[in-house]
Amino acid sequence: MTLAEQFRQQGLKEGSLDRARSSVLDALQVRFETVPEGIADAVNNITDTAKLTELHKLAIRCTSLEDFAAGL
């Protein structure tokens, strides 16, 4: 793989992570109006897209921000 291809792959991965993080935070904001900074920071530090996908589902199903935080 060329260096250019490696940079492209890294950019695609970072874009995918950014979209997944935004989806989680958007769902929480729609459900609860505000997202505490600690939860936002925790979500923004996750680097596993599978974990973010599960958190997005949790953000939709959870009954409180405390329930969501417990799933982090």
C-alpha positions in Angstrom: 0.0 0.0 0.0 1.4 3.4 -0.9 1.7 6.2 1.5 -1.1 8.1 -0.2 -3.4 5.0 0.2 -2.5 4.8 3.8 -3.4 8.5 4.4 -6.6 7.9 2.5 -7.5 4.9 4.6 -6.7 6.8 7.8 -8.9 9.7 6.7 -11.8 7.4 5.9 -11.5 5.8 9.3 -11.4 9.1 11.1 -14.4 10.3 9.2 -16.3 7.2 10.1 -15.5 7.7 13.7 -16.5 11.3 13.6 -19.9 10.4 12.1 -20.5 7.7 14.6 -19.6 10.0 17.5 -21.9 12.7 16.2 -24.7 10.2 15.8 -24.4 9.2 19.5 -24.3 12.8 20.7 -27.1 13.9 18.4 -29.4 11.1 19.7 -28.6 12.1 23.3 -29.2 15.8 22.6 -32.6 15.0 20.9 -33.6 12.8 23.8 -32.4 14.9 26.7 -31.8 18.4 25.3 -28.3 18.7 26.8 -25.4 16.3 27.0 -23.1 16.7 30.0 -19.5 17.5 29.2 -18.2 14.3 30.8 -20.4 12.1 28.7 -19.5 14.1 25.5 -15.8 13.8 26.4 -16.2 10.0 27.0 -18.0 9.5 23.6 -15.4 11.6 21.8 -12.6 9.5 23.2 -14.0 6.2 21.9 -12.0 4.9 18.9 -14.1 1.7 18.2 -16.9 2.1 15.6 -18.6 -1.0 16.9 -18.8 0.4 20.4 -20.1 3.7 19.0 -22.8 1.8 17.1 -23.9 0.1 20.3 -23.9 3.4 22.2 -26.0 4.9 19.5 -28.6 2.2 20.0 -28.3 2.7 23.8 -28.8 6.5 23.4 -32.1 5.8 21.6 -33.3 3.2 24.2 -32.1 4.5 27.5 -34.5 6.2 29.9 -32.0 8.6 31.4 -28.5 10.0 31.0 -27.5 8.0 34.0 -28.5 4.8 32.2 -26.5 5.9 29.2 -23.4 6.7 31.3 -23.6 3.3 32.9 -23.3 1.8 29.4 -20.1 3.6 28.7 
